[in-house]
Amino acid sequence: MQEIFHTAPQFIIAGDRDFELEKSRLISYILKTQELGENEFEGKESLSLGKLTTKEWNNMFAKHLDHHLSQFNV
């Protein structure tokens, strides 16, 4: 049986958003992550999953981003 996860209330966005502004913010976050480098993430703790390796962080970032881009047909 597959476990179902619901979005935490603090992450639910209501109302309209400026696509270009949100796109710019996302690009900034991605660039900051690259700037920090992989050593910043090795063994860093996820609030949900505990300590993760750099590879696990990378996979989670990629899958999470892909999920949301697909969700909104971007």
C-alpha positions in Angstrom: 0.0 0.0 0.0 1.4 3.4 -1.0 1.8 6.0 1.7 0.0 9.3 0.8 1.7 12.6 1.8 -0.3 15.8 2.0 1.2 19.3 1.7 1.8 21.0 5.0 -0.4 24.0 5.5 2.5 26.5 5.6 3.4 25.4 2.0 0.0 25.9 0.4 0.1 29.0 -1.8 -3.2 30.8 -2.3 -3.9 33.5 -4.8 -2.3 34.6 -8.0 1.5 34.7 -8.6 3.7 36.5 -11.1 5.2 33.7 -13.2 8.3 35.7 -14.2 9.0 36.7 -10.6 8.6 33.1 -9.3 10.7 31.8 -12.2 13.5 34.3 -11.3 13.3 33.2 -7.6 13.6 29.6 -8.6 16.6 30.2 -10.8 18.2 32.2 -8.0 17.7 29.3 -5.6 19.2 26.8 -8.1 22.2 29.1 -8.7 22.7 29.5 -4.9 22.6 25.7 -4.4 25.3 25.3 -7.2 27.4 28.1 -5.6 27.3 26.3 -2.2 28.6 23.2 -3.7 28.1 19.5 -2.9 30.2 19.7 0.3 27.5 22.0 1.8 25.0 19.1 1.6 27.0 16.0 2.6 25.5 14.7 5.8 23.1 17.7 6.1 19.9 16.8 7.9 16.5 16.9 6.1 13.7 17.8 8.5 11.7 14.9 7.0 14.3 12.3 6.2 17.2 12.8 8.5 20.9 13.0 7.4 21.3 12.6 3.6 24.3 12.1 1.4 25.1 14.6 -1.4 23.7 12.1 -3.9 20.5 11.7 -1.9 20.1 15.5 -1.7 20.7 15.8 -5.5 18.1 13.1 -6.3 15.6 14.7 -4.0 16.1 18.2 -5.4 15.8 16.9 -9.0 12.7 14.8 -8.3 11.0 17.5 -6.3 11.7 20.2 -9.0 10.5 17.8 -11.7 7.4 17.0 -9.8 6.4 20.7 -9.5 7.4 21.6 -13.1 5.3 18.7 -14.3 2.4 19.5 -12.0 2.1 23.0 -13.6 3.0 21.9 -17.2 6.1 24.0 -17.2 
